[in-house]
Structure formats: structure tokens, C-alpha cells
Amino acid sequence: MYFSEFFAGVGLVNLAISSNGWKCLWANDICEEKRKTYEQNFGSGHFHIGDVWSYAKDSSSIPDDCF
């Protein structure tokens, strides 16, 4: 099962549900410091830094598998 983590912060949702077989395909937060911590914990590649409203206007970067 896949999910997107909006307002991801340091990845507490990812930490909580990944042990139950869920995989985060896309994560977002506006804070650069939180991005650094998130990527240290879960790797880079699926974290997108920026205002969530910019992704609401153009959701093409969010994988369809997450919905």
C-alpha cells in the first residue's frame, strides 16, 4: 500500500505506518530543516520542499498510486 505524506515534518507518519507495509511515495513540507531530517531518516528522492498549495494547483508531481 502506498501513501503521500503532506506536511511531513520529520516523517512521523512514515515512521508509524511503514512498519505495517505502507510505503511513502511522495512527501512534502515547507521547512528546509525538516527536509534534511526527513531525508536522513528515510532517504531522498520522494521529498518535495515547498508550499503545499503549489502542489494543489499542479499535482502532476504526486504519484497517482497514492490515492
Buried (B, 14 or more C-beta within 10 A) or exposed (E): EEBBBBEBBBBEBBEEBBEEEBEBBBBBBEBEEBBBBBBEEBEEEBBBBEEEEEBEEEEEEBEEEBE
